[in-house]
Amino acid sequence: MEQKILLCWLGATDIKASSIEENVGLGPIAQATEGQSYKEVVLLNNWTDAAAKSYSGWLNKKVPSTKITLHNISLSGPTNFGEIYQTASTVISEKLQEHGPDISLVFHLSPGTPAMAAVWILLAKTRFPAELIESSREHGVRTALVPFDISADFVPDLFRKQDHTLKRLAAGLPETAPEFEDIIHRSEVMHRVVLKARLIAPRSIPVLVEGESGTGKELFARAIHDASPRKERPFIAINCGAIPSELVESELFGHEKGAFTGATTTQIGHFEAAHQGTIFLDEIGELPKEIQVKLLRTVQESEVKRIGATKAKKVDIRIIAATNRTLINEVADGSFREDLFYRLAVAVIKLPPLRERTGDVSLLVDKFLERINKESDKEPGYKHKKISVSARNILLSHSWLGNVRELQNTLTRAAVWSLDEELSEEDIQEALLPVPPGGNGEERILNLPIGEGFKLPEIMKKVAVHYLERGLAKKHGNKTKAAEILGLPSYQTLTNWLKKYNLE
């Protein structure tokens, strides 16, 4: 005879059912045990010890031949998806180890919160195949059918947001990360980047942030610092390309009085000033080769030596470096030291350009307009701005060579120049900066390095998707007109292209 174990959360209705003063029937759990034999009923609960034991004793009288097991769980909240998932997974694994793989699992969806039911569905359709049941006073106990196609296609979307919670939990991350709230996004590619940043934030390992100008490299660096144990210590940002070459060493490492002409006083460098904190070296690829040697020693030995000093001084700093180049290519060209690169590139975060952040532009437009309206609220004659559909479409189809910074500046210009409350298509066109010839397309596409990681079909797809989306946006989704401006022979040809690249 097949042996089953029933796993469920102990719900409020079950607790009430065990009280003779309540008239709620048997409750979902006891109802499920009527007419069905279980080897064990496993009750996960976050009730008080007295309430849980009272219910367990009551249920045991109903089914004396069934083993009743209580698992007291401490949850920060009854809808904390990550904690519920981890707890349920642990208990199921323990029971499978105890009973062996031949035991059949039954998950009861009715007791507990909707989040708890969602976890049972997810576990039953992924890690732990199980029968799903539900019960009610009106319909009794019945199997809850979640067909394969629904579980395969619908469930991943249903739990997409919760999956990020699971990733956070698995990484040991806190429930929220206020330090990263200024990084406005909803795209999957940015979710992954932010997760990586949060993972490495608590550690003191060096970080290399790569990304085009305007992608928010310093914003990420500050968020990493603020989410780290060093957050109460200094965060010093240095633009390596803005310091005259003859002053770089003094600025970074300091100098002693009389070390050179004009050194009338002793001066500590940025590395000493950042002791126990974080130093952010922006545009690190601009550092002269001779300074790269000294920086390498600082990274290796955790010490700095001022110009003119006889002894080095120990420093405890975390280095976050950033560049708008691909630094490994600089190493190949001989303009950046290979040994320094591998010292700095312990954790590498690559920030995607805005054109690759699907869904983020519209969100950023709303957030930036909200910010502009708030900051300009007290300016004489200022009218709160909103944006028309046609104006938004122009922003969505623009290539954004300057990325997030360019988008924000464009909206600011449009809001300041427009005399109306609604930003029109003309307002945005006037506020946009001209795209230099080849600035965002030809040069970047035609001069990519060919070698390991080069994939021509992916490059072709990026080009096709970019123009297909722009054409549809410009013609407000009208396929016939979009096909015309894209140079395609017919509506059907455009449809075929959309299907090919999953844009239909």
VENVENJO-V293355 format. One record per pair of residues at least 4 apart in sequence whose C-alpha atoms are under 6 Angstrom apart, sorted by the first residue. I is the first residue (numbers start at 1). J is the second residue. If there is no record, write none. Layout:
I | J
I | J
This chain:
3 | 103
4 | 38
4 | 39
4 | 103
4 | 104
4 | 105
5 | 38
5 | 39
5 | 40
5 | 41
5 | 105
6 | 41
6 | 106
7 | 42
7 | 107
8 | 43
8 | 107
8 | 108
9 | 43
9 | 44
9 | 45
9 | 111
9 | 112
10 | 43
10 | 45
10 | 111
11 | 111
11 | 112
13 | 27
14 | 27
16 | 22
17 | 24
17 | 25
17 | 26
17 | 27
26 | 30
26 | 31
28 | 135
32 | 141
39 | 66
40 | 66
40 | 67
40 | 68
41 | 68
42 | 69
43 | 70
43 | 71
44 | 71
45 | 72
45 | 73
46 | 72
46 | 73
46 | 74
60 | 64
79 | 115
82 | 165
82 | 166
85 | 119
95 | 99
96 | 100
96 | 101
105 | 130
106 | 130
106 | 131
106 | 132
107 | 132
108 | 133
108 | 134
109 | 117
109 | 134
110 | 134
120 | 124
123 | 127
123 | 128
124 | 128
124 | 129
124 | 130
125 | 129
132 | 143
132 | 144
133 | 142
133 | 143
133 | 144
134 | 141
134 | 142
134 | 144
135 | 140
135 | 141
136 | 140
148 | 152
149 | 153
150 | 154
151 | 155
156 | 160
159 | 163
166 | 170
168 | 173
169 | 173
179 | 223
179 | 226
179 | 227
180 | 223
185 | 360
186 | 360
187 | 357
187 | 358
187 | 359
187 | 360
197 | 201
201 | 224
201 | 227
201 | 228
202 | 228
204 | 318
206 | 319
206 | 320
206 | 344
206 | 346
207 | 320
207 | 347
207 | 348
208 | 320
208 | 321
208 | 322
208 | 345
208 | 348
209 | 322
209 | 348
209 | 349
209 | 350
210 | 322
210 | 323
210 | 324
210 | 350
211 | 324
211 | 350
211 | 351
212 | 324
213 | 324
214 | 402
214 | 403
214 | 404
214 | 405
215 | 403
215 | 404
225 | 231
226 | 231
230 | 277
233 | 277
234 | 274
234 | 277
235 | 277
235 | 278
235 | 279
236 | 279
236 | 280
237 | 280
238 | 281
238 | 282
239 | 282
240 | 282
240 | 283
240 | 284
241 | 286
243 | 248
249 | 253
250 | 254
250 | 255
251 | 269
252 | 269
252 | 270
252 | 271
253 | 269
253 | 306
254 | 267
254 | 268
254 | 269
254 | 306
255 | 266
255 | 267
255 | 306
255 | 307
256 | 266
256 | 308
257 | 263
257 | 264
257 | 265
257 | 266
258 | 263
258 | 264
259 | 308
274 | 278
275 | 315
275 | 316
275 | 317
276 | 316
276 | 317
277 | 317
278 | 317
278 | 318
278 | 319
279 | 319
280 | 320
280 | 321
281 | 321
282 | 321
282 | 322
283 | 322
283 | 323
284 | 323
296 | 340
297 | 301
298 | 302
298 | 303
298 | 304
302 | 314
302 | 315
303 | 313
303 | 314
303 | 315
304 | 312
304 | 313
305 | 312
330 | 335
330 | 336
331 | 335
331 | 336
331 | 337
331 | 338
341 | 345
354 | 403
364 | 368
372 | 376
373 | 377
373 | 384
383 | 421
385 | 421
385 | 422
386 | 422
387 | 422
387 | 423
388 | 423
388 | 424
390 | 425
391 | 424
391 | 425
393 | 473
397 | 470
401 | 440
402 | 406
410 | 431
410 | 432
413 | 431
414 | 418
414 | 427
414 | 428
414 | 431
423 | 427
438 | 442
438 | 443
441 | 445
442 | 446
443 | 447
450 | 454
461 | 465
462 | 466
464 | 468
465 | 469
467 | 471
470 | 474
471 | 482
472 | 476
472 | 477
472 | 482
475 | 482
479 | 483
479 | 491
480 | 491
483 | 488
483 | 491
483 | 494
498 | 502
498 | 503
498 | 504
499 | 503
499 | 504
